[in-house]
Amino acid sequence: MSKLLENVAAARKAGVPLVAIVTHDQPATVATIIDGINGCPQIAWDCINGLRHLNDAGKEALATLPADMVATTGRPVFALKAILNLPPKTMVFALNGNAAHIIGDAGGIQALQNLREALKENKRMVLLLGDSFAAMPASLRADIVTLEEELPTNEQLGALIEELHKSANKPLDEEKLPKMVDAVRGLPALFTAETVVAMSFRKGGLDMDALWDRKRQTINATAGLTISRPTMRYSDLAGMDSLHGFLRKYQSGPKPARAILMWDEVEKMMQNAAGEQAHEVSGDQLSVTLKRMEALRWAGIMLFGIPGSGKTAIVDATAGEFGLEKVEMDFGAFKEKWLGSSEGNIRAGFDMVEGLAGSDVLVMATCNRMKSLPPEFRRRFWLGNWFFALPTLAEQEPIKRIHEKTYGCAGQEWPSTAGWTGAEIRNCAELAERLQVSLKEAGKYIVPISKADPESLDELTALADKRFLSVSHEGVWEKNPLVEAAGKKARKIG
């Protein structure tokens, strides 16, 4: 018996009249409850069909109501009034997110409150099913018990894969079973996993590439989430030796990451979520983020610095270096106009990430501005704030070698690149290839950020000075280190 079914049975035994169930697979959840709790009238409700029976006892229960009463039960308030006339021990399931029609309506709220005592007297129960009840009015929270469907476990997924192999008459390679489980972990429900696996069988057995592709499509269809498997490696980057070394140590430790959650330009994500004027939805997003990161003890690392300095690239390279799935989360895409949908989307997104890796998630956030980040959010990034500065001329050399190889310009003379970011060096090499000109000629079309926006650069470096860790060398970053000038010995600037 699943934990959810146990909790529903316990609530029923205790005479709890109103239960909300957070579920991502309502048909399977209803079927589980119906199979596990029988011998009582079971009825479904939605705003199109009204009340309809789910078993023979439910059919008999509905037959006790006047036909004209049943005919009007498509409207939430009328349905709730009709439920008052159903026999003892009846269970009514509000399906397909229609609970939002009830808890978002003043009449529905009042009707639920009126039902509480009447249902409790003879152990009738109304079960509201939805993907989130974060928008439930405070006036109902004391009246409704909220239960949550658990995510599929590795054991359940393994048993499902074994059963599907038997059904398809395909041999199962037991040694590959853990990889198969990894490939479907993170899907929101067993039914979804079953569909993805069943559609990935080929003549030779389960096609792992097809399995991954269908999983990717399923997760990418979730609002606000994009999953990928980057192929970039640390050898494709340069000038970040200290950070590379730190992450290698982390991954060789007792609790390595099994997936990366990326928040790109996190300051934009958080800019409306903090403070007294926070938008209600944005405030909820911040609250959920703080609670999930703390409860699951997800490790967070903040990548702060100059645009074009490699913050996004290091996320892809870390995923590729250790063979991890990278999930990008976009808080803006979670927001919808429908009541409770935005709140449900972010919770579904976090559920999916938790399903992918449990507590072994590495959160990597890129940031160009720190001012909009609330202190309680920054504290979650306990792996440190790392600063991406302009590379020195010496640090630029390996960066140039990488892009010379990529764009076929090895042996050419570079223009003066003092004050250039790694992205600007790459852009010069790529531009030379596309224009079919020399590196020096392509350099005429590059205006580095150090010249285009020196004020912002000064602001960033002043904030990072002696406060943030350096990605290029061990210890904190300092604003006036020894740097190498073009064609000269090292000298101190600033």
C-alpha positions as CSV (number, residue, x, y, z in Angstrom):
1,M,0.0,0.0,0.0
2,S,1.4,3.4,-1.0
3,K,1.9,6.0,1.7
4,L,-0.7,8.2,0.1
5,L,-3.3,5.5,0.3
6,E,-2.4,4.8,3.9
7,N,-2.9,8.5,4.7
8,V,-6.3,8.6,2.9
9,A,-7.4,5.5,4.8
10,A,-6.3,7.0,8.1
11,A,-8.1,10.2,7.3
12,R,-11.3,8.3,6.5
13,K,-11.0,6.2,9.7
14,A,-10.6,9.4,11.7
15,G,-13.7,10.9,10.0
16,V,-11.8,13.7,8.2
17,P,-14.4,15.2,5.8
18,L,-12.3,17.4,3.5
19,V,-9.0,16.2,1.9
20,A,-6.8,17.9,-0.7
21,I,-4.4,15.7,-2.6
22,V,-1.5,17.1,-4.6
23,T,-1.0,14.7,-7.5
24,H,0.6,14.8,-11.0
25,D,-1.3,11.7,-12.2
26,Q,-4.9,12.0,-11.1
27,P,-6.3,8.9,-12.9
28,A,-3.7,6.6,-11.3
29,T,-4.2,8.2,-7.9
30,V,-8.0,7.8,-8.0
31,A,-7.7,4.2,-9.2
32,T,-5.3,3.5,-6.4
33,I,-7.7,4.9,-3.8
34,I,-10.7,3.1,-5.3
35,D,-8.9,-0.2,-5.3
36,G,-7.6,0.2,-1.8
37,I,-10.7,1.6,-0.2
38,N,-13.8,-0.3,-1.3
39,G,-17.2,-1.2,0.0
40,C,-18.5,2.4,-0.1
41,P,-20.1,4.7,-2.7
42,Q,-17.5,6.4,-4.8
43,I,-18.4,9.3,-7.0
44,A,-16.5,11.7,-9.3
45,W,-17.2,15.4,-10.0
46,D,-16.0,17.8,-12.6
47,C,-17.5,21.0,-14.0
48,I,-18.5,19.4,-17.3
49,N,-20.1,16.1,-16.2
50,G,-21.2,17.0,-12.8
51,L,-21.5,14.1,-10.4
52,R,-21.1,10.6,-11.9
53,H,-20.6,7.2,-10.3
54,L,-17.3,5.4,-10.1
55,N,-18.6,2.1,-8.8
56,D,-22.0,0.3,-8.3
57,A,-22.4,1.7,-4.8
58,G,-21.9,5.2,-6.2
59,K,-24.5,4.6,-8.9
60,E,-27.0,3.5,-6.2
61,A,-26.1,6.6,-4.1
62,L,-26.7,9.0,-7.0
63,A,-30.1,7.3,-7.7
64,T,-31.3,8.5,-4.3
65,L,-31.0,12.1,-5.5
66,P,-33.7,13.9,-7.6
67,A,-32.8,13.8,-11.3
68,D,-33.1,17.6,-11.5
69,M,-30.6,18.0,-8.7
70,V,-28.1,15.8,-10.3
71,A,-28.5,17.6,-13.6
72,T,-27.3,20.9,-12.1
73,T,-24.2,19.6,-10.4
74,G,-21.9,20.9,-13.1
75,R,-21.8,24.1,-11.1
76,P,-19.5,23.7,-8.0
77,V,-21.9,25.2,-5.5
78,F,-24.8,23.0,-6.7
79,A,-22.6,19.9,-6.6
80,L,-21.5,20.6,-3.0
81,K,-25.2,21.1,-2.0
82,A,-26.1,17.8,-3.6
83,I,-23.3,16.0,-1.7
84,L,-25.1,16.9,1.5
85,N,-27.8,14.5,0.5
86,L,-25.6,11.5,-0.3
87,P,-25.6,8.4,1.9
88,P,-23.1,7.7,4.7
89,K,-19.4,6.8,3.9
90,T,-19.7,8.3,0.3
91,M,-16.4,9.4,-1.2
92,V,-16.5,12.2,-3.8
93,F,-13.4,13.0,-6.0
94,A,-13.2,16.5,-7.5
95,L,-11.1,15.7,-10.6
96,N,-8.8,17.3,-13.1
97,G,-7.9,20.5,-11.2
98,N,-11.6,21.4,-10.8
99,A,-10.9,22.0,-7.2
100,A,-9.7,25.5,-8.4
101,H,-13.2,26.3,-9.4
102,I,-14.3,25.6,-5.9
103,I,-11.6,27.2,-3.7
104,G,-11.5,30.2,-6.0
105,D,-15.2,31.0,-5.6
106,A,-16.8,32.7,-2.6
107,G,-19.8,30.4,-2.9
108,G,-17.6,27.3,-3.2
109,I,-15.6,28.3,-0.1
110,Q,-18.8,28.8,1.9
111,A,-20.2,25.5,0.7
112,L,-17.1,23.6,1.7
113,Q,-17.2,25.2,5.2
114,N,-20.9,24.2,5.4
115,L,-20.0,20.6,4.4
116,R,-17.4,20.1,7.1
117,E,-19.6,19.2,10.1
118,A,-22.4,17.6,8.0
119,L,-20.0,15.2,6.3
120,K,-18.1,14.4,9.5
121,E,-21.2,13.1,11.2
122,N,-21.5,10.0,8.9
123,K,-17.9,9.7,7.6
124,R,-18.5,11.1,4.1
125,M,-15.5,12.6,2.4
126,V,-14.7,15.0,-0.4
127,L,-11.3,14.7,-2.0
128,L,-10.0,17.6,-4.0
129,L,-7.3,16.6,-6.5
130,G,-4.9,19.1,-8.1
131,D,-1.2,19.7,-8.8
132,S,-1.1,22.5,-6.2
133,F,-3.1,23.9,-3.4
134,A,-0.7,26.8,-2.6
135,A,-3.5,29.3,-3.6
136,M,-6.0,27.8,-1.1
137,P,-7.6,30.6,0.9
138,A,-6.5,30.9,4.5
139,S,-10.2,30.5,5.6
140,L,-10.1,26.9,4.3
141,R,-6.7,25.8,5.5
142,A,-8.0,24.8,8.9
143,D,-10.8,22.8,7.4
144,I,-8.9,20.8,4.8
145,V,-6.2,18.2,5.3
146,T,-3.6,18.3,2.5
147,L,-1.9,15.2,1.4
148,E,0.8,14.8,-1.2
149,E,1.4,12.0,-3.7
150,E,5.0,10.7,-3.3
151,L,7.4,10.7,-6.2
152,P,8.2,7.3,-7.8
153,T,11.0,5.6,-5.9
154,N,14.0,3.8,-7.6
155,E,12.5,0.5,-6.4
156,Q,9.1,1.3,-8.1
157,L,10.8,2.4,-11.3
158,G,13.0,-0.8,-11.3
159,A,9.9,-3.0,-10.8
160,L,8.1,-1.1,-13.5
161,I,11.0,-1.6,-16.0
162,E,11.2,-5.3,-15.2
163,E,7.5,-5.8,-15.7
164,L,7.5,-3.9,-19.0
165,H,10.3,-6.1,-20.3
166,K,8.2,-9.2,-19.4
167,S,5.2,-7.8,-21.1
168,A,7.2,-6.9,-24.2
169,N,8.9,-10.3,-24.2
170,K,12.3,-8.6,-24.1
171,P,15.3,-9.9,-22.2
172,L,16.4,-7.6,-19.4
173,D,20.1,-6.9,-18.8
174,E,20.2,-6.7,-15.0
175,E,23.5,-4.9,-15.1
176,K,22.0,-2.1,-17.1
177,L,18.9,-1.8,-14.9
178,P,20.3,1.0,-12.6
179,K,21.1,3.1,-15.7
180,M,17.6,2.5,-17.0
181,V,16.2,3.7,-13.6
182,D,18.5,6.7,-13.8
183,A,17.2,7.4,-17.3
184,V,13.5,7.7,-16.2
185,R,14.1,9.2,-12.7
186,G,12.6,12.6,-12.4
187,L,9.4,11.9,-14.3
188,P,6.4,13.0,-12.2
189,A,4.4,9.8,-12.0
190,L,4.7,6.0,-12.6
191,F,2.2,6.3,-15.4
192,T,4.4,8.8,-17.2
193,A,7.4,6.6,-16.7
194,E,5.5,3.6,-18.0
195,T,4.5,5.4,-21.1
196,V,8.1,6.7,-21.8
197,V,9.6,3.2,-21.3
198,A,7.0,1.4,-23.3
199,M,7.5,3.8,-26.3
200,S,11.3,3.3,-26.2
201,F,11.4,-0.5,-26.9
202,R,13.0,-1.5,-30.2
203,K,13.7,-4.9,-31.7
204,G,16.9,-5.3,-29.7
205,G,15.3,-4.2,-26.4
206,L,15.1,-0.9,-24.6
207,D,16.8,1.9,-26.6
208,M,18.5,4.1,-24.0
209,D,18.9,7.0,-26.5
210,A,15.2,6.9,-27.3
211,L,14.4,6.7,-23.6
212,W,16.5,9.8,-22.8
213,D,14.9,11.6,-25.8
214,R,11.4,10.9,-24.6
215,K,12.3,11.9,-21.1
216,R,13.8,15.1,-22.3
217,Q,10.6,15.9,-24.3
218,T,8.4,15.1,-21.3
219,I,10.4,17.3,-18.9
220,N,10.8,20.1,-21.5
221,A,7.0,20.2,-21.8
222,T,6.9,21.2,-18.1
223,A,6.5,24.9,-17.8
224,G,9.8,26.6,-16.8
225,L,12.1,23.5,-17.2
226,T,14.6,22.6,-19.9
227,I,16.8,19.5,-19.5
228,S,19.9,18.7,-21.5
229,R,23.1,16.7,-21.4
230,P,26.0,19.0,-22.3
231,T,29.2,17.6,-23.9
232,M,31.5,20.5,-23.1
233,R,34.4,19.6,-20.7
234,Y,36.8,21.5,-18.5
235,S,39.5,21.1,-21.2
236,D,37.3,23.3,-23.4
237,L,37.7,26.2,-21.0
238,A,40.7,28.1,-19.6
239,G,41.5,30.5,-16.8
240,M,39.3,28.8,-14.2
241,D,41.7,26.3,-12.6
242,S,40.8,27.1,-9.0
243,L,37.0,26.5,-9.6
244,H,37.7,23.4,-11.7
245,G,39.8,21.9,-8.9
246,F,37.1,22.7,-6.3
247,L,34.3,21.1,-8.2
248,R,36.5,18.0,-8.9
249,K,37.1,17.6,-5.2
250,Y,33.3,18.1,-4.5
251,Q,32.4,15.4,-7.1
252,S,35.0,12.9,-5.7
253,G,33.6,13.4,-2.2
254,P,31.0,11.3,-0.3
255,K,28.0,13.1,-1.7
256,P,28.6,14.1,-5.3
257,A,25.9,15.8,-7.4
258,R,23.7,13.6,-9.6
259,A,22.2,16.6,-11.5
260,I,22.8,20.3,-12.0
261,L,20.0,22.9,-11.5
262,M,20.9,26.1,-13.3
263,W,19.5,29.5,-12.7
264,D,20.8,31.9,-15.3
265,E,21.1,35.6,-14.4
266,V,19.4,34.8,-11.1
267,E,19.2,38.5,-10.1
268,K,16.5,38.9,-12.8
269,M,14.7,35.9,-11.4
270,M,14.7,37.3,-7.9
271,Q,14.2,41.0,-8.6
272,N,10.5,41.0,-7.9
273,A,10.5,38.3,-5.3
274,A,11.9,40.2,-2.3
275,G,10.9,43.1,-0.1
276,E,7.6,44.4,1.1
277,Q,6.4,45.2,-2.4
278,A,6.9,41.6,-3.7
279,H,4.4,40.4,-6.2
280,E,2.3,37.6,-4.6
281,V,3.4,34.9,-7.1
282,S,7.1,36.0,-7.0
283,G,7.0,36.0,-3.2
284,D,5.6,32.4,-3.3
285,Q,8.5,31.4,-5.7
286,L,11.1,32.8,-3.3
287,S,9.4,31.0,-0.4
288,V,9.3,27.7,-2.2
289,T,12.9,28.0,-3.3
290,L,14.2,28.7,0.2
291,K,12.2,25.9,1.7
292,R,13.2,23.3,-0.9
293,M,16.9,24.2,-0.9
294,E,17.0,24.1,2.9
295,A,14.9,20.9,3.4
296,L,16.8,18.9,0.8
297,R,20.2,20.6,1.7
298,W,20.9,21.2,-2.0
299,A,24.4,22.6,-2.5
300,G,24.4,26.0,-4.1
301,I,27.3,27.8,-5.8
302,M,27.0,31.5,-7.0
303,L,28.9,32.4,-10.2
304,F,29.2,36.2,-10.1
305,G,31.1,38.5,-12.5
306,I,31.6,40.2,-15.7
307,P,29.3,39.3,-18.7
308,G,31.1,37.1,-21.1
309,S,33.6,35.8,-18.6
310,G,32.5,32.2,-18.8
311,K,29.8,31.8,-16.1
312,T,27.3,30.0,-18.3
313,A,30.1,27.9,-19.9
314,I,31.3,26.5,-16.6
315,V,27.9,25.1,-15.9
316,D,27.8,23.2,-19.2
317,A,31.4,22.1,-18.7
318,T,30.7,20.8,-15.2
319,A,27.7,18.8,-16.4
320,G,29.7,17.4,-19.3
321,E,32.8,16.7,-17.2
322,F,30.9,14.5,-14.8
323,G,28.2,13.2,-17.1
324,L,25.3,15.0,-15.3
325,E,22.0,16.1,-16.5
326,K,21.5,19.9,-16.5
327,V,18.1,21.4,-15.8
328,E,17.5,25.0,-16.5
329,M,14.7,26.6,-14.5
330,D,13.0,29.8,-15.7
331,F,10.8,31.3,-12.9
332,G,9.2,33.7,-15.4
333,A,7.8,30.8,-17.4
334,F,6.1,29.4,-14.3
335,K,3.7,32.4,-14.1
336,E,0.2,32.0,-15.5
337,K,-3.0,34.0,-15.2
338,W,-5.1,31.1,-13.8
339,L,-5.7,30.8,-10.1
340,G,-3.1,28.5,-8.5
341,S,-1.4,27.6,-11.8
342,S,1.7,29.6,-11.2
343,E,2.1,28.1,-7.7
344,G,1.4,24.7,-9.0
345,N,4.0,25.1,-11.8
346,I,6.9,26.0,-9.6
347,R,6.1,23.1,-7.2
348,A,5.9,20.7,-10.1
349,G,9.2,22.0,-11.4
350,F,10.9,21.4,-8.0
351,D,9.3,18.0,-7.7
352,M,10.7,17.0,-11.0
353,V,14.2,18.2,-10.1
354,E,14.0,16.4,-6.8
355,G,12.9,13.2,-8.6
356,L,15.9,13.5,-10.8
357,A,18.5,13.5,-8.0
358,G,16.8,13.7,-4.6
359,S,19.1,15.6,-2.3
360,D,22.1,15.3,-4.6
361,V,21.4,18.4,-6.7
362,L,24.1,21.0,-7.4
363,V,22.5,24.5,-7.9
364,M,24.6,26.7,-10.1
365,A,23.4,30.3,-10.4
366,T,25.0,32.9,-12.6
367,C,24.7,36.5,-11.6
368,N,25.8,39.9,-12.9
369,R,24.3,42.0,-10.1
370,M,24.0,41.2,-6.4
371,K,21.8,44.0,-5.1
372,S,18.4,42.4,-5.8
373,L,19.3,39.1,-4.1
374,P,17.8,38.8,-0.6
375,P,20.2,37.8,2.1
376,E,18.2,34.6,3.0
377,F,18.5,33.5,-0.6
378,R,22.3,34.2,-0.8
379,R,22.8,32.1,2.3
380,R,21.6,29.0,0.5
381,F,24.7,29.2,-1.7
382,W,27.0,27.7,0.9
383,L,29.6,26.5,-1.7
384,G,30.7,30.1,-2.0
385,N,30.5,33.2,-4.2
386,W,33.0,32.9,-7.1
387,F,34.1,35.9,-9.0
388,F,34.8,35.8,-12.8
389,A,37.1,38.7,-13.5
390,L,38.7,39.9,-16.8
391,P,41.5,37.4,-17.6
392,T,45.0,38.7,-17.4
393,L,47.1,38.5,-20.6
394,A,48.8,35.4,-19.3
395,E,45.3,33.8,-18.6
396,Q,44.2,34.7,-22.0
397,E,46.8,32.6,-23.7
398,P,45.2,29.2,-23.2
399,I,41.8,30.7,-24.1
400,K,43.3,31.9,-27.4
401,R,44.7,28.4,-28.1
402,I,41.3,26.8,-27.7
403,H,39.6,29.2,-30.1
404,E,42.4,29.2,-32.6
405,K,41.9,25.4,-32.9
406,T,38.1,25.8,-33.1
407,Y,38.0,28.5,-35.7
408,G,41.1,27.5,-37.7
409,C,43.3,30.6,-37.1
410,A,46.3,29.1,-35.4
411,G,49.6,30.9,-36.0
412,Q,48.0,34.3,-36.7
413,E,48.8,37.4,-34.8
414,W,46.2,38.6,-32.4
415,P,45.2,42.3,-32.0
416,S,45.8,43.9,-28.6
417,T,43.4,42.0,-26.2
418,A,44.1,43.8,-22.9
419,G,40.8,44.1,-21.1
420,W,39.0,41.5,-23.2
421,T,36.7,38.8,-21.8
422,G,37.0,35.2,-22.9
423,A,33.8,35.7,-24.9
424,E,35.3,38.6,-26.7
425,I,38.3,36.6,-27.6
426,R,36.0,33.8,-28.9
427,N,34.0,36.4,-30.9
428,C,37.1,37.7,-32.6
429,A,38.2,34.3,-33.7
430,E,34.7,33.4,-34.9
431,L,34.3,36.7,-36.7
432,A,37.6,36.2,-38.5
433,E,36.4,32.8,-39.8
434,R,33.0,34.2,-40.9
435,L,34.5,37.3,-42.6
436,Q,37.4,35.4,-43.9
437,V,39.8,38.0,-42.6
438,S,42.8,38.0,-40.2
439,L,42.4,38.1,-36.4
440,K,43.8,41.6,-36.4
441,E,41.3,42.7,-38.9
442,A,38.4,41.1,-37.0
443,G,39.6,42.8,-33.8
444,K,38.6,46.2,-35.3
445,Y,35.0,45.2,-34.8
446,I,35.3,44.2,-31.2
447,V,34.5,46.8,-28.5
448,P,35.3,45.1,-25.2
449,I,33.1,45.7,-22.2
450,S,36.1,47.3,-20.4
451,K,35.7,50.2,-22.9
452,A,32.0,50.0,-23.6
453,D,30.9,50.0,-20.0
454,P,33.8,50.7,-17.6
455,E,31.5,52.1,-14.9
456,S,29.7,48.7,-14.5
457,L,33.0,47.0,-14.6
458,D,34.3,49.2,-11.8
459,E,31.1,48.5,-9.8
460,L,31.5,44.7,-10.1
461,T,35.2,44.6,-9.2
462,A,34.6,46.9,-6.2
463,L,32.0,44.6,-4.9
464,A,34.1,41.5,-5.4
465,D,37.3,42.9,-4.0
466,K,38.4,40.7,-1.1
467,R,34.9,39.3,-0.7
468,F,34.5,36.6,-3.4
469,L,36.6,33.6,-4.3
470,S,38.7,33.7,-7.4
471,V,37.9,31.2,-10.2
472,S,41.5,31.4,-11.5
473,H,43.6,31.1,-8.4
474,E,43.2,29.8,-4.8
475,G,41.8,32.3,-2.3
476,V,39.8,35.5,-2.5
477,W,39.9,37.8,-5.5
478,E,41.7,41.1,-5.1
479,K,41.0,44.2,-7.3
480,N,44.7,45.1,-7.8
481,P,46.6,41.9,-8.3
482,L,49.9,41.8,-10.3
483,V,48.9,41.5,-14.0
484,E,51.0,41.1,-17.1
485,A,51.0,44.0,-19.5
486,A,51.4,43.4,-23.2
487,G,55.1,43.0,-24.0
488,K,56.2,44.1,-20.6
489,K,57.0,42.5,-17.2
490,A,54.3,42.1,-14.6
491,R,53.3,45.3,-12.9
492,K,50.8,46.5,-10.4
493,I,47.8,48.5,-11.6
494,G,45.1,50.6,-9.8
